[in-house]
């Protein structure tokens, strides 16, 4: 998910400050909301969400999810 301050979708650190790296759906209070989720699982859930709720085609959602999610610091 693109992180946008105006949309209020930043995750939060333990001190309540905003995380510049992760969204609120993945990261809250300094911890990942699903610490056991794999990169492949996150890509799959992102593709499902984007196609069901945001009007993306499967190929476009897959490409975007792979390009963004696999580059997150969490998976390095």
Number of C-alpha atoms within 10 A of each C-alpha: 16 11 16 11 10 7 8 11 17 24 24 22 16 11 8 11 12 21 19 13 14 23 20 18 13 17 20 19 16 16 13 18 14 11 9 8 11 11 16 13 11 17 21 16 12 19 24 16 14 20 16 12 9 11 10 16 12 14 11 13 21 18 12 17 21 18 12 12 17 15 12 12 9 11 9 6
